[in-house]
Amino acid sequence: MKLCDFPRVSLGLFPTPIQKLNNISRELRVNVWVKRDDLTGIGLGGNKVRKLEYLLADAKAKGAEVVFTTGGAQSNHAMLTAACALKLGMTPILILKKRGVTARQGNQLLEHLMGVDVRFMDTEDYADIYAEMDRVGQALGRPYYKIPCGGSNALGSLGYVECAREIGGQGMHFDHLICAEGSGGTMAGLALGAKLYLPGTRVHGMMVDTDPFDQITPRLMREAAELLGEDIEIGPEDYILRDMCGPGYAISSPEGTAAVQMMAKLEGLFLDPVYTGKAFAGLIALAREGAFRPDDSVLFVHTGGAGGLFAVEM
Ligand SMILES: *Cc1c(COP(=O)(O)O)cnc(C)c1O
C-alpha cells in the first residue's frame, strides 16, 4: 500500500517548521537548521506523535478500547501515547519498567495530571511486560491494542518516512539529517524516507542506548519498505550510526550536557539530556571532526523530550 493510503488519525500539527540556527551555524562553521518536531501539537510535543498517528489508526480500525504501551518510568513515548489515546477516546494503560525517576516528576507528573493508569514492573525484559499486557487485557475483557516500546515497529516507523516526505516538500535541500536513535523507529523511518524522497541526503542516527542498532535499523527499514510495497535493497550505505550513549541510557553525558547548554545559550531552545542533547552532541562532534563541508546544510531533528528534562539529573 502507498504511504498516503495508510490509515492515519490526525493528532498533531503538521508540517512542523524548519528554522535556521544562526548562532549555532556561526559557532560550528556549517549551516545548521532544526526540524521542530518538539512542536508536534499535543502533550509537550515530540517525535512519538507521528508514529502514533499510524499506530492508533490501526488500533481504532481493530476496534481497540484499551491501549497498552511501555517504556521506562520517564518514557516520553508512554506519556504521549496516553495523551493521544485519551484524545481519541481510548483508555491508555502504561506498564512501565521500574527504571528512572518513578516519583511524581517529569512525565510521571504529566501522566498524573491526565489521570492515567500507570503500573510498574520490576523486570529488565520487555517480554515480561508484553505478557503482562495480555494478562491485564484479557482480565479486563475489553478489546485492547499493544504498542511496543517507543512505537518502533514497521507501522510506527512510517511516521518518519512521512516526515522525510514532508521535509522534501518544504523546499530546501539538506546534505545531512541528524536524529537521536533510542528504539530505532525514527532513524529507520527517516533513513528509508530519505532513500525514497530526499536524494543526496545522508541520515545519521545518534545512538543513545546500547541495543544492536546496526541490526535494528536495517530490519525496521526493510519491514517498513515491505509495508509500502517498495522493492528496494537496504544496505549499510543507507544509514550512518554513531554511539553517543556515554555512561548509559538516560544517564547524562558531559558532551550531552554541554550540547544542551550550547543550544539553550545560543538559540533559546531546550534539548533533553536523554535523547536530543546526546544527538546534538553528535552533530557538534561531526562538525569539529570536519565531517561537513562549510557550505553543507545540516538538519537537526528536534524530537522533543521536554517532559523528561525536569526529571533527570544534569
Ligand atoms: C523516543 C525518543 C527519541 C528516539 O526515537 P526512537 O524512534 O525511539 O529511536 C528521540 N527523542 C525523544 C525526545 C524521544 O522521546
The ligand as an SDF file (V2000), in Angstrom:
LIG
                    3D

 15 15  0  0  0  0  0  0  0  0999 V2000
   11.7700    8.2490   21.8170 C   0  0  0  0  0  0  0  0  0  0  0  0
   12.5810    9.4830   21.6240 C   0  0  0  0  0  0  0  0  0  0  0  0
   13.6350    9.5200   20.6900 C   0  0  0  0  0  0  0  0  0  0  0  0
   14.1180    8.3150   19.9390 C   0  0  0  0  0  0  0  0  0  0  0  0
   13.2610    7.8950   18.9320 O   0  0  0  0  0  0  0  0  0  0  0  0
   13.2020    6.3480   18.5690 P   0  0  0  0  0  0  0  0  0  0  0  0
   12.2680    6.2760   17.4550 O   0  0  0  0  0  0  0  0  0  0  0  0
   12.7350    5.6490   19.8100 O   0  0  0  0  0  0  0  0  0  0  0  0
   14.5760    5.9020   18.2330 O   0  0  0  0  0  0  0  0  0  0  0  0
   14.2970   10.7090   20.4930 C   0  0  0  0  0  0  0  0  0  0  0  0
   13.9750   11.8090   21.1960 N   0  0  0  0  0  0  0  0  0  0  0  0
   12.9960   11.8090   22.1080 C   0  0  0  0  0  0  0  0  0  0  0  0
   12.7290   13.0550   22.8630 C   0  0  0  0  0  0  0  0  0  0  0  0
   12.2540   10.6480   22.3560 C   0  0  0  0  0  0  0  0  0  0  0  0
   11.2840   10.6630   23.2790 O   0  0  0  0  0  0  0  0  0  0  0  0
  1  2  1  0
  2  3  1  0
  2 14  2  0
  3  4  1  0
  3 10  2  0
  4  5  1  0
  5  6  1  0
  6  7  2  0
  6  8  1  0
  6  9  1  0
 10 11  1  0
 11 12  2  0
 12 13  1  0
 12 14  1  0
 14 15  1  0
M  END
$$$$
